[in-house]
Amino acid sequence: MTNLEQQRDAWDRFATSYDEAITPLATRVAERALALAEVGHGARLLDVAAGPGALSLPAARLGAEVLAVDYSPAMVALLEQ
């Protein structure tokens, strides 16, 4: 197993705990940053290492066109929920 595969597997194992512990605060920070950046309808956002969507989901709710990617399938699954 390569180092990248080990990292991906680690993020997969940690995804649910990360979502529970980190995402609520990260979402509040993202909402403030998006407001300051005046992100809304017509904006386009690329979220690399999107995790469970702390930035992507608030941006989409504001009307932005969002492309979110993550290396961890478990993180992407949380984002898609």
N, C-alpha and C positions, 0 to 999 in steps of 0.2 A: 504494500500500500504506500502510495506517495505521500509526501507531506501535505500537499493540497487536498488529497482525499481524506487524510486524517483531520485536517482543519474543517472540512465540510461535514464530516461525521460528528465532530465535536459540536459544531453549531446545530446540527440536527438534534443531537441529544439535549442540548441546552435551550432549544427554541421555546418551549412552553414556559419554562422558568423565566427566561429573558422577557417574554411577552408579559408575564404577570408582574415582574419586578421593575422593568425598565420602561416599557411602552407607555404607561400612563403619564409619567413625567416627561418623557421624550415627546409625546403628543402635545402636551401643553406648551413646551418650548417651540415645537414646530408651528403650532397655531399662531403664536406670537411672531415668529420669524416670517411666516407667510403673510401676515397682516402688514408687517413693516415693509415687506417687499412688494406689497400690493398685488399679490397673486390672486387671480380670479378668472372669470370667463375670458377665454381667448388665450390664456397663458398656456405654455407647454412646459412640462417638468419631467426631467429624467432623474429618477431616484436609483442610484447605483448602491448596492448593498442595502436594499430597502428594508430588510428584516420583515417584521410583521406589519409594517406600513405606517409608522408613526408620522412620517412626513407625507407619504403618498395619499393616504386616505383623507386627511384634512384638506389637502390641495384639491383632490377630486371633488370633495363636498363644496369647495368654493367655485367649482366650475372649470378648473384647469384640466387640460388634457394630459394625462399622466402615463408614463411608461416606467414601471418599477421592475427591477431585476435583482435577484439575489442568488448566490452560489448554493445556498442551503435549500433543498427541497422542502424541508420542514418549515422554514421561515416563509417560503412562498405559499405553502398550504395555509399558514396562519393569515397571511395577507389576503388570500382569496376567500376566507370565511366571511 
